[in-house]
Amino acid sequence: MKTVRRSLVAAAAALLLATPLLSLAQDIKPRLIRFGYGLNEQSNQGRAVRLFASEVEKLSGGKMKVRAIGAAALGPDTQMQQALIGGAQEMMVGSTATLVGISKEMALWDTPFLFNNAKEADAILDGPIGQKVLDKLPEKGLVGLVYWENGFRNLTNSKRPVTKAEDLDGIKLRVMQNNVYLESFKTLGANAVPLPFSELFSALETKTVDGQENPFNTILSSKFYEVQKYVSVTNHVYSPWIVLVSKKWWDGLSKAEQKVLLDAAKASRDFERKDTREEAAKAVNELKAKGMQVNEVAPAEVARMRDKLTRVNAGIGASVGMDLWNETQAALGKLRASK
Ligand code: KDG
């Protein structure tokens, strides 16, 4: 009888001892966040995801850990967006343009020539209008934390320099899977071919498409200079990236954990924009050094492109809502008047 009692006491003691260790183990086991992105690790996008990860680790005291997964290893933007909505993935960064199928107001940022410069972009994206567009996401199962800078987009192709819209005639131009981009480049005379970013390099390499359009940073980091000869500078649209969280997962976080992610996202936004702009300033010379031929499209020809695209703008206003469209135009008018 004594032996039984002794063994029961020993078992109870062991359980008591184990429980704190188990709960301690639970306490110190960091909350893992899978953060997917489409560009490669050496890109401006990859550097900013790593900055975000270090900020989360620092601000959470090691209780939250981000696993950065690049090069579209978790799939293209559209696949990651669905994974977030379903709760199978926690976070991603991707283009606002690929989000339009889920949240139509994102098409506002596809407007050709909407912003004249980065200052205007920062003011609108980080201001009440940018927040209004973010506020449409939770009903779709997503939480948008901040906008990063993809940048002003320029044309590349393997056939000829583009000096005017007519030079696009007959060029098979890859565009993002987005109706505004498709319509815009059809209107300018190109044969627009929508493809996910993850398929773009091979499509250029195999001549499935002749050209594409992206910011200098992406042309450099994705090594498009290996499969493209000409860069034609149009700055035809300012393209944001957006840092997204699965709402299913977000709603399970404490307020403190949500604050860690938002504060880290804001720090990563400021880092990413500075880093991207510094890299973009050097990128043209680097692309020339890699053998690309760069031409600036004359302002008069850019203005002709812009005029050709006004019909596309009317469609954007209708799809995002004229209130949002008019509010954006008014805010830009105010910014330009105050210069
Ligand atoms: O994941 C990469 C894309 O989000 C981004 O780079 C979009 O600019 C883009 C493109 O051309 O697909």
Residues whose N, C-alpha, C, O or C-beta is under 5 A from the ligand:
A	BS01	KDG	Y37 G38 L39 D77 V93 G94 S95 M176 F197 E213 N214
